Amino acid sequence: MLRDAIQTYHDLLTDEVAAATQAQLDDQQHRRGLYFGTRPLCSVLRPRFLTPDHYRFLRARLATLLRAFDRAYRAALDNAAIRAQFGLFDWEEELLAVDPGFADPSPVSRIDAFYLPDEARFALTEYNAETPAAPAYNDVLSEVFLGLPILRPFLRRYDVRPLPSRKGVLHALLGSYQSFSGGGDAPRIAILDWREVPTYSEFVLFQDYFRSQGLECVIADPREVEYRDGRLVAGDFPITLIYKRVLLSELVDRGGGLDQPVLRAVRDGAVCMVNPPRCKVLHKKLSLAVLSDERNSHLFTPAEAEAIAAHIPWSRRVEERHTTLDGADVDLVPYIAAHPERFVIKANDEYGGKGIVLGWDVDAPTWERAIQTALAEPSLVQERVTVPSEPFPSLVDGRVDVIDRMLDTAPFVCHGAYVDGCLTRLSTQSLLNVTAGGGSTVPTFMVEER
């Protein structure tokens, strides 16, 4: 059915329909601020389709994996030896002592994975547990696509339903704040990040959304926020809830260390921050190694261990040790040095595609340098996974051009427990990351025949 739906969509997309669709898409992206910096978010003319069964499968399997992540997080809080496996910086260790006022380390998060629906198989390659971007982009882009000319004939044969994400962010924020404050007054929200970031237009979308729900909200640059008389303020706006989009590492590095006003207010319990500093434990790339490593198998239930084996690619911290791979004992560093075609190395605390070296894409000296860097700085080595592709149409010189593009599956997660919405990114390059400078974002719809 999914292949038939895709083919039907492409058949309906004549050059004339495509031109009208492209014109409306361009206009709507401009009107609604759907830009990453100066680049439109979406450059293709079809949304990504999943069947209801596909989405149910993802939600069910991820619910089990999220319980495993939570188990690893709780173990890290209680056990210094396990915590050391995550590769935290000293300042991150210090901030772990700060009670955020609620139980979840990451009330809003996002899984980055590669999903092959026909094979009921997906591989979770990263857990963005600190500052997951694009829920508002996803929702507004979904609204835009539902109004495009191509949907008019397609909806006569197929029912399509968006997978909205903003509501999950809203409820995670409000739930965290209610626990922090004990109830009472509504929060006064500040969306916190540097004004020059390329995702600023999404902050505007969130501000509009929060205000439509009756909440006061400002967008604040950390450099312009003050902590005085026991209150965190942006100008004359008193902040009680931070929707944190700025990275903690940047806040510390650029803001003057742990004495930065925002962090002082958080440490004093003067403001609620989502996500709180404790999110750094699971946000580390090495969190996948903690789940995958045979040394930690005792932490997980049989169901969680099965899900880890099925959906977490073999992952280890790069260090001099022996470990198990394919049921055999291997000397880790010599083995990954000899088999670059099997592995990717990822810096523990980078984002946006930085610090990632694909062994099959580089020469031997580059791979050896990557290993030496990974030995000196906490890094993850992960087994290569199959990257799926699908045909997506675009308008080129007035004609429809359909080419295969690689795509990921990035479900949004609420309270570290359940999936609520899904992002899809496309690329013609091996690294699927909009920040890294390539690709396109498309909305994800469930599709069924009428």
N, C-alpha and C positions, 0 to 999 in steps of 0.2 A: 504493500500500500504506500509506503514512504517513497519508494522509487517512482511509483506511478504518479504520486502527488508532485514530485519534483519535475518529472517529465511533462506533466500537464501544465504546470506553471511556465516552464520554458516554451512549450508550444504556443501558449497564449501570448507570450511576450514577443509580438511582432516588432519590427523596427519602429513602426509608428507608435505602438503602445509604449515601447521602451523609451522613446524620445519624450513622450508626455510624462512618463513615470520619472525619468531622470530630471526633467525640469522641475517637477513638483518636489522631488527629494532634495534637490539643490536649494530650492526656495525655502523649504521647511527647515533644513539644517541651518540655514542662515538666520531665519526668523527666530529659531528656538535655541540658538547657541550650542548646537551639537558639533563642537569643534574640539580637537585636541591641539591646543595652541592655535595655529592658523590653519590647521588641516581638518577638513570635514571628517567626521568619524566613519562614515559609511561611503564606500565607493562602488558597491555592487547593488544589483536590483532585485535580489531575492533574500528573504529572511532564512534563517536556519530552521528546519522542521525536525521535530521529534514526535513520536506517537505517545499517547498517554502511557502505554506500557513501558516505553523507554524511560520516561520521566519517573515513573514509579520505581523502576529498577534502580535508577541513580539514587533516588531518595532513600530507598531501603538499604542499599549497600553502604551509602555514606553515613547513615545513622549508626551503623555498627562501627565504622572506622572512626567516627567522631567520638564514640565512647572510648575507643582505644587511645585517641589523642588525649582525652580528658584523664584517663588512667595514668598516662605518662606524665602529664602535667602535675597531677597530685603526688605522684612518686617523686618528681623532681623537687617539689616543695619540702617533702619530708626527708629526702635522702641526698646528702651532698655529693655522693659518688655518682648517682644517677644524674643529678643536676649538672655535674661537670661535663657530661656527654653532650650537652646542648651548646657548649662553647660561649657562655655568657661573658660579657665584659664585666669588670669590677663594678662599674657604676650601675649596670643592669642588676647585678647581684644585690647591690645596696637598695635599689628601688623595689625589689621583691618584698621587702619588709613593709612596704606601704599598703595598707588595707584599702582597696578601692571602694569599699562599702557595699559590694555585691559579690556574688560567688563566681561569676563567669569571667575568666581571664580575657575572653574575646567575644563580647556580645554580638559584634558584627564581624564577619570574616568571609573569605572566599576560597574555595578549592580550585586549583588549576589542574586539569586532567586531560587525557586523550581518551576518547570514547569511540568504540567501534560497535554501533548498535546491532548490526547483523550477527556479530559474534558474541553479543552480551558480555563484552569485555571492556574494561576501562582501567587506565593506569593513572594514579594520583601522583603528580610530579612536584607539586609545591602546595603549601598551605599558607595563604596570605592571611595571617591572623592579626596583623597590626593595622594597616590602613587600606582596606579593600576598596578600590575605586570602581566606578561605573554603574552602581545601582540606578541612579537617576538618569544617566545617559541611556541605559537599557530601557527604562520605562518610557521615556519620551520618544526614543527612536521607535519603540513598538507602536506608540500612538501614531507616529508619522507614517509608518509602513501600512497600518490598517486603513489609512486614507488614500493610498496611492492608486492611480488608475488601474494598474495590473490586478489589484485585489478585487476589483468589481466583477470581472468574469470568473476569477478563481473561486470566489466565495459562493458562487452558484453551485459548485460541485463539492467544495470542501469547507468544513468548519475549522477556523483557526482561532486559537486562544493564546493570548500573551501570558508570560510568566513574570508578573510584576515583582519588583524587589524593594521599592522605596518603603512600602508599608512595613516590611520586615525590619528595615533600619529604624523607622519611627518607633515601632513597638519595643525593639531592643533598647533604644535610647531611653524611652519613657519607663520601661520596666527597671532598667538599671538605676535610673534617677529615683524612682519610687523607693527602691530598696535602700539607696544611699541616704535619702532625706527623711524616710519614714512616712511619706505621703504629704498632703497639704498642698501648698501652692504649686502651680505649673512651673516647669523649668524655664529659665531664660537662656536660650541656646546661642553659643558662639561656634561657628564652623571655623576651625583653626588651621591655617596653613599660610605659607608665604604668598603674597599677592601675585608674584610673577610666575607661579607654576602653571603648566599648560592645561591642568584640569580645573582652572578657576571657573570656567563656564559651568561646570557641574555643581560647584558650590552655589551658584546663582539659582540653578534649578532646585536644589535642595532648600535653599532659603525660601523660594516661592512656595514650595510644597509644605514646609513647616508652617509658614504663615497661613496657608490655606486651611490648615488644621487648627488654627486659632492660637498658635504658639509664637512668641516673640523670638526673633532670630536675627543675628548679625553675622557677617563674615569678617573675621579678625585676623590680622597679621600678628604673629608672636612678638614682633619688634615693637608693636604699638599697644601691647597689653601691659597693664600695671597691676601690681598686688599691693594694695594699701589699706590700712585700717581693717585688716582681716577679710577684705573682699577683692576678688579679681575683677577688673573692669577693662572694658574697651571703650575709651573715651568716657562718656557718661552712662554707658550701658553696663550694669552689674551682671556678671556672668555666673550662673549657677550650674550649667551643664555644658561641657565642652564636647562637641563632636569632632574628635581629633583626626584630622587628615594629614597633619604634619608628622614626619617621622621623628620618633624619639631621639634617634642618633643625631639628626640635624638640629633638633631643639637643644640638645646638650652641646654639640660642637659649635653652633652659631650663636647660641643664646647665653653663653657664659657658664656652662657646666650645670651641676645640680642646683646651683643657686639661682637659676633662671626663674623669673617671676611665676610662670605657669607651674613649674614643678614645685616651687615652694608652696603655692596654694594647694596643689594636689597633696603634698606631704602633710600639710596642716589640716587636711580634711575640709578646706574652705570651698572646694568646688568638686563636682563629679566629672570625671574624665572617662570617655568611651572612645577607643579602647584604652584601658589603664596600662601602666608600665608592666604589669604582670603578663601582658600579651606577648612580650618579647620571647618568652620561653618557647611557645609553640610556633611563633613566627620564624624562628631560626630554621634555616634549611636543614640543619642537623636533626630537627625533630623527626624527619623521615628515617634517618639512620637509627634513632632511638627505637622506633617501632620495628624496623626491619632487622636489627641486629639480634643474633641468636642469644647474646648475653642477657637480653631483656625479655625473653619469651615467657618467663615466669610472671610477668606483670599482667598478662592478658588472659581473658577467658578463651576457651576453645573456639567460640564463634568469632571473637575478635582476631585471634591468631589466624584463622582461616581467611578472613577478609583481608588482613595484612598481606598474607602470602599471595592472595589473588590480585590485589589492587595496588599495593605499594611496590614499585620496582625495587629490586635489590639495591640497597643504599648503605653506605658506610662512611664514617669519618675517615679522612685520609690520614693515616698514621702507620707507623711501623708496627705491624702485628700480623698474626695469623687469624684467619676467619674462615667461615664456611661459604662456599659458592657452588651451586649445582650439586650439593650433597658431598662435596669434597673439601678438604682443607687446602687453603691457598695462602701463600705469603703475599699479603695485600699489595704493597707498593710495587714489587717486581711484576706482579701479575697485571695490574692495571697499566704499567709502563709497556708491557709486551702486547697488550690487546687494546689499543686506543679505539679501534672500530666498535668496541662493545660499550664504551663508557662516555659519560659527560661529567665534568667537574664544575661545581658551583661554589662560589664564595658564600660563606655562611650568612652574611648580613647585607648582601647587595640586593638591588631590585632593578626592575626595568630592563632586564636582560644583561646587566653589567656583571662582570665576574663569572660568566659562563663560558666554558671552553668545550666544544663538541669534538671529541677525539677523532671522529671520522672525517672532520672538516679541516683539520690542521696537519702540518708536517710534523715529523718526529721531534725536531728540536723545540718546536712550540709546545708540543705535548709534554715533553720532559720539563720545560720551564714551568708549565702549569702545575705539574706534580710537585715540584720543589716549592712553588709558592703555596700550594695547598698544605704542604707539610709545615710551613712556617706560620700560616694563619688558618684558623679553623675553617675547614672546607668539607664539602660533601662530594663523594663519588657515587654516581648512580648509573645503573645499567640502562642502556639505550632502550627506548620503547618504540612501538610502531605508531607513527603519526598518520592519522586518517586524512583522507581528502574527499571532497565532493565538488561537483561542477557548480559554478556560480556565474551568472550572467552579468555583464557590464555593457555600457554603451561606448563603442569606440568608432570615431569618425562616422557617426550616424547609423551604425549597424550593431546588432546584438552580437557580442562575442562571449561565448561560454567556454570557460577554462576551468580545469581542476585547481582547487586551492586547498592547502592544508588548513585544518581547523582544530581548535581546542574546544573543550567543554569546561566552563568555569561556574559552577553553581555557587550562589550566595548562601551563606549559613547564618542562622540566628542563634544566639546564646550558646554557640559551640555545639549545638545538638541536632538541628534539623535544617534541611534545604528549603529555601524560599526564593525561587527565581533562578535564572541562569543566564550567564553572559556567554557569547560566542565570539571568538576572534579568528580572522582569516589571514593567511599569508601565502605568498609564493616562495618564501624563504624558510629555512629550517627552524629559525627562532621566531615563534609566534608571540610577539610582544609589541603592542602599539608604541610604548615608550621607546623601544629600541629603534623605531624609525620606519617600520614597515607595516603593511597589513591594513585591515579594515575591521570595524566592529559591526556586527549585524544583530538584530533582535532575534530571540529564540521563541518560536511558537510551537504549541502542540497542534497537530493537524489530524483530522479524521474525515473520512468520507461522509457526506450527508446521506 
